[in-house]
């Protein structure tokens, strides 16, 4: 097989220094000025509807396909066709079945349990899209795994939240969209634009309709005070704080309640419910201080280990969570747990990013 050589000749040669100086002294006519300011004729305009926009596609991994389907329904598109399989040893195989060259692509994949498996899926999907010449790749990660390891709180530990940020960026992501990061400063771990959404509009709407009398919003620890304060302002309720001392990983000891909760309906606000150890101890502390009833809400229902049994056996009236993470069957059967959808919020954010409009306006 012969290999040919192609030579590309540029007809428009760059001006030398003397020609440039001559042209610099010439006056620019009004017509030339308008032509200079005019947009290139090849610039494409975005379609008014994402349904008609050929330069937009939405793909999903296996972590939370129902949420991706809800988002697609909300914005009027279909989830892109792709093949995601695993070899016998668990190795991920991913193939796009659609052309994405020059397309603005969004990939929905929370890094929930099993965290490492879903993370690798996300990285492989990003790499496939990059190699298929997608114009821009935005990862939509409703739940960001490893977010709790965002600093060195003990000697000789990893800052895993930063490591995962580097992996996502290196894989080829151009932008990221998250929901309720465990710590807002994680946005600074990324060298790409990050949009940080909050599930609070969905949760606030629910509790406004519930209209609980004598409501007090409670932060289960000092780190969640800002989140709880925002929620309290939105529902017009006072704020209380629980002083918590963590003795080990997934082990917490509630020490004291700061604020008056006697006779109040208390609403505990958190971002993650993992083993529910902190949650049930907070509930016990509130009842010990005279609370009339205790509710809880959180963005991410991780619910690992004994969490479901702890919630079932607790004195909680109701636990309200969002569908950033798919619930296990046992959690779905528990009447105390109510799930709210954030598909509309994510869909609106995706539309705003694609149309290049303000995402922050969703919270105004």
Helices and strands as residue ranges (DSSP letters): H 17-24, H 30-37, G 50-52, E 56-60, H 65-75, E 82-86, E 92-96, E 104-108, H 115-131, E 136-141, H 160-171, E 175-179, G 184-189, E 193-197, H 200-210, E 215-219, G 222-224, H 225-235, E 238-248, E 251-258, E 265-273, H 277-288, E 293-301, H 307-313, E 318-322, H 329-333, E 337-340, H 343-355, G 360-363
